[in-house]
């Protein structure tokens, strides 16, 4: 397994993401862009990207804050600033996608994007921006967008996996997303896990704030739902 930090830029911001691939597998293979949550590029997201690489995908865990690291406790304003500028969010997604597609191992036209929390919002914005993605998957993903009509640009399948007790993605946000997807004619799915809170895929965030809880069963089931989708739309070589 090869993992490599790659430095790149977006609007003069120095970014550092992590490339992962199994070099024992020959030739190009499907590619997955992995987008971290609001706390920064942490070890849990890197681990998920490596898991996908072990299954035969080439992955790039992008960085949308800079420096390729987790945020410090005194940097919470960074998230607020970014979430208010969706044009920048889309640019950051495009920059990460360019790094991934520049890899010889990445098969053209065989690309997906996944994201956690705000990273899910970034992956969805990338799809709304018309990126050529066969699948987009959001885990406890923020679903709101200032430009819902842009969902008409989505070309691939969409899967979002959410907890019913997530205070950051309340029922009205889910309902608005459903209306958005229906209006655009997107092929989409929403998996809901009863009694599950926010950030259910990351044990290191358990109890970090009210409403944030790791849930092993939801973590495992959402991962399986993603893999099942990938097997349909961009199966990795075995």
MOMOGI-V289128 format. One record per residue. RES is the residue in one small letter. SS is DSSP state (h for helix, s for strand, l for the rest). NEAR is the number of other C-alpha atoms within 10 Angstrom. Layout:
BEGIN
RES & SS & NEAR
RES & SS & NEAR
END
This chain:
BEGIN
x & l & 11
x & s & 12
x & s & 16
x & s & 12
x & s & 14
x & s & 15
x & s & 16
x & s & 19
x & s & 15
x & s & 16
x & l & 9
x & l & 7
x & s & 13
x & s & 15
x & s & 21
x & s & 23
x & s & 25
x & s & 21
x & s & 24
x & s & 24
x & s & 26
x & l & 19
x & l & 14
x & l & 9
x & l & 15
x & l & 9
x & l & 11
x & l & 18
x & s & 23
x & s & 23
x & s & 30
x & s & 29
x & s & 27
x & s & 33
x & s & 31
x & l & 28
x & l & 27
x & l & 21
x & l & 20
x & s & 23
x & l & 27
x & l & 17
x & h & 14
x & h & 15
x & h & 21
x & h & 22
x & h & 13
x & h & 16
x & h & 26
x & h & 25
x & h & 15
x & h & 20
x & h & 26
x & h & 17
x & l & 15
x & l & 22
x & l & 29
x & s & 31
x & s & 33
x & s & 31
x & s & 32
x & l & 33
x & l & 29
x & l & 32
x & l & 22
x & l & 20
x & l & 17
x & l & 21
x & l & 17
x & s & 18
x & l & 18
x & l & 9
x & h & 8
x & h & 7
x & h & 11
x & l & 12
x & h & 10
x & h & 13
x & h & 17
x & h & 11
x & h & 9
x & h & 16
x & h & 17
x & l & 11
x & l & 11
x & h & 17
x & h & 13
x & h & 16
x & h & 21
x & h & 21
x & h & 18
x & h & 23
x & h & 28
x & h & 19
x & h & 19
x & h & 25
x & h & 23
x & h & 13
x & h & 17
x & h & 26
x & h & 21
x & l & 11
x & l & 15
x & l & 12
x & l & 21
x & s & 21
x & s & 19
x & s & 14
x & s & 13
x & s & 21
x & s & 28
x & s & 27
x & s & 29
x & s & 27
x & s & 26
x & s & 26
x & l & 25
x & h & 25
x & h & 31
x & h & 28
x & h & 28
x & h & 33
x & h & 31
x & h & 31
x & h & 29
x & h & 25
x & h & 28
x & h & 20
x & l & 20
x & l & 15
x & l & 22
x & l & 17
x & l & 22
x & l & 21
x & s & 28
x & s & 29
x & s & 31
x & s & 28
x & s & 28
x & l & 30
x & l & 28
x & l & 25
x & l & 24
x & l & 16
x & l & 19
x & l & 10
x & l & 12
x & h & 18
x & h & 13
x & h & 16
x & h & 23
x & h & 18
x & h & 16
x & l & 26
x & l & 18
x & l & 19
x & s & 19
x & s & 25
x & s & 21
x & s & 25
x & s & 25
x & s & 28
x & s & 25
x & l & 19
x & l & 19
x & l & 23
x & l & 13
x & l & 18
x & l & 20
x & l & 15
x & h & 13
x & h & 9
x & h & 14
x & h & 18
x & h & 12
x & h & 15
x & h & 19
x & h & 16
x & h & 13
x & h & 20
x & h & 20
x & h & 14
x & h & 13
x & h & 15
x & l & 12
x & l & 18
x & l & 14
x & s & 16
x & s & 14
x & s & 15
x & s & 16
x & s & 16
x & s & 20
x & l & 12
x & l & 11
x & l & 21
x & l & 24
x & s & 28
x & l & 28
x & l & 30
x & l & 25
x & l & 20
x & h & 14
x & h & 14
x & h & 16
x & l & 18
x & l & 13
x & l & 11
x & l & 9
x & l & 11
x & l & 17
x & s & 20
x & l & 23
x & l & 21
x & l & 20
x & h & 13
x & h & 13
x & h & 22
x & h & 18
x & h & 12
x & h & 14
x & h & 25
x & h & 17
x & h & 12
x & h & 16
x & h & 20
x & h & 16
x & h & 12
x & h & 19
x & h & 21
x & h & 11
x & h & 10
x & h & 17
x & l & 21
x & l & 17
x & l & 18
x & l & 13
x & l & 6
END
